[in-house]
Amino acid sequence: MKKLTLLSAAFLIACGASAMAANPFSDVSPDDWAYQAVSDLSSQGVVEGYPDGTFKGERNMTRYELAQIIARLMAKEDQLNADQKATLDKLAGEYADELANLGVRVSNLEKKVGNIYWSGDARMRYLSDATMDSKTGAKKGDVWDGRIRLNVKGKVNKDTYVKGRFLTNMYFKDGKSDDGQTSMDQLFVNHKFGDFQVRLGRQPIVIGNQKGWLYGKAIGYDGAQLSYAKDGWDAAVKYGQFNGGWNEVKGKSPIEGADFFAAAAGYKSKAFKANVDYLKFQSKTDGIDNPSIIGGGIDIPFAEKWSLFGDYYKNTNAKTDYDTGWNAGLSYGKLNKKHPGSFDLSLAYFDVDREVYFGGTILQTNYLNNLADSFGSKAEKKSSKYQADNLRFWNLEGDVALLKNVYLHGEYAFAGKAKHGEDPDDGWTLSLNYNF
């Protein structure tokens, strides 16, 4: 939308706050239809021109520029009437992300959109599951399913909030026991003090730089977290009990109920992003042999939209030599769910041993489930003809925004090679996702 048109709308919000002001811009004539709006808003400090003294009113205004105007109007809120405040509130909610990037205090934004926030996402997915049955070798088969997640966040005060999430799974083929049932898979309280935050309750956990390929579950653990973030650095320590791992919707997972301690640290700059992770199981629960996993990852952007990435992890307490996992890949682009046409694409190579992988990967092909389970009973820990000690494969992954807050996600796992097991077939998935 043209700059003059938007400025006239802003004037309607702020009109009456000041008297007619002198024209500050050389390219805005008293004969222009938006002269009064531009002049008055300039005198109030709501709009600014360019260093050469021009306003450039016929140029399209960006969301960032409009957010600047909204921020300045927010500072003059006490001069507005009820209708003007209501209009400003709607604008502040719509441009909350841009306002936050401008450094507008979060507490001020929260006043505009209320103390209760609702958001969520929905997914319709098809999965060609290449996971083999450990005894027969039969493929798990095709999966048609859906999922709806509804988030609610309540502000207690400027430093404290409570967040919960409702989850509903639907199976359009081969329904499971939780088909259509709604449960709360997250509920935690978060308190900030200075550069630190403490979190208590049922909360997600991510292990692995690349979207949590090693472990990344929203239904992660019950426990506590202390985190720190400042100037590109971040760190966190966590203690609790896992509540989700291998196929948790099918029943109790092998790691469910296992106590653990975890620590993570990272640094992000324009040149690179790096992280290190440490995870230590505290007791033998459901046959778990106290694994101790350490590793990290790095992401290096180059050119305009390209990035190199990789991870490496090792189980230092493994009982066999199959105790490492790593991946390396190349990515292009960046998905912005609010911008139709934006996309990302990545290709990575994985080499993963069974002793480092404990389920819960964010990779939607379930390809890593072809590894033997090292965290169950003694019988389950052994590789079989169809469950391998080591798995190597390529994974192609991409996203594209079709409409605002609507995007398509796809993955293709191929060229799989198993050690002490049969090579799995290719697996792929395609899903349509909505954010609201």
Steps between C-alpha positions, in 0.01 A plus 500: 500500500618851421671692776260798486195275530636328811605831653148633456369201694753568774386861507142392564628319809705790631293797377417759758825446684656814355423808297578549133880498453732643238598283205838335569545320163597651166299247295170544687298797373221677691281401205555126565198314642713352785681824587334546839563139606867508405562840659328425829653154540845643429458768766399231749809295422292213361650510148841593369627579153826436321831684551444699180182657648254294292215276611457273191130454556435299183736222604357180648545482875660191657369318807810616687429866422138468606611329823715806574193722467294269722773508767496881502122507522516261796713755684214752456222264605383722786401763242268266309130433550345153545442435126851613411648277771302202371637554148851533637456180702411305186803640315732414790378141500542463123853645504615350832803323346624816327444707813698250707788526250491877543555456872152597615460360849324166503293614795367790292408266216327262735278785616381530141410140440391398848642272765378179336646387165359226283688345210533163338566287198338222301651234276369255240769243418570205277791273596650214305663334803806290417541370856530120502352264756790359706374139465337479155660783307159624386475873439281697737311623195333823401369745759229763459466716807416844631595707800376816668694681772356794690730719713384725781736742675397704799695795633528505878713815516769665287752227589284188534270303271326163495473300178302190413427308184212277397570218254256302285615219269282357223565190292320468169643153442562229764378700796675479838375511854545877529314577176304823548591533865624833634771522764728768641858413402660817641443702814773710658569831672786725387655778708762748379746682722760708320669292229387174665178299478372210706233260370306234693256239373440283192705654222674425168865406460724510191834322463681554174563823310316402182141526613555242771571197279653316796207577729238770464170446674235750597385240751850486639540484876359592838748707695688827532719715277728794572611696192711804415516713184696816419698647209464193279588254779255257657523218751263274689497221758208260530397226739194282490332187371437413137137452403532440125726301270448209265147518357349632819144494363518120478561455870775550752837561337824335622636830634178625658557563870879509468670768710761714325724805524575712192707809423529702182681811380513689175617809319345676201653771280476609137795273417378176662279327755640230729373286788616231743276253685544261792245243618538252785238246604498469878376147555415172332135546410328250277834345412685821414875461564570853621607645164713813509476693173715798405543689175415811307436663166580797280318698232701726266312734263669609178412682181151646529272213602731199531610322815726206595406304811593192697475315833699238686393306813652214701373275780801485734337227712406259221558127540583452129696678227178628339501819702515802265273697272569783258352689209619762251308695243428802287194726513358783289235761571291577808134430556292796623152370571354848463649557153351290216766369265778482758664159531791297630671188373768278656690181421686315777687175549445302824718231659343387828577213742233342718668589832472876442142510376214474750197596292300815475668636188332789326568335161149414385591201283565283812803368311718478810255255653673233287775504763490239776363641826788541747274622777263212555539142622810288430316329217403833345852633521635237264501573130305267276467427133268798476628730778853631447796598716580786262298690241627731225272694265429826321213728601347764274273750673311810388227750590310756294246761613189467281294771670549711810540252789446202266799295393589166346765276658668203333777251583661219304743250662687289249807285422482339845780260600474287813774320691395161640157542349315527171518828311171685546290624211470871430254690716321828442238730641297800388290721726282810474546726803297792635605752766242714679 
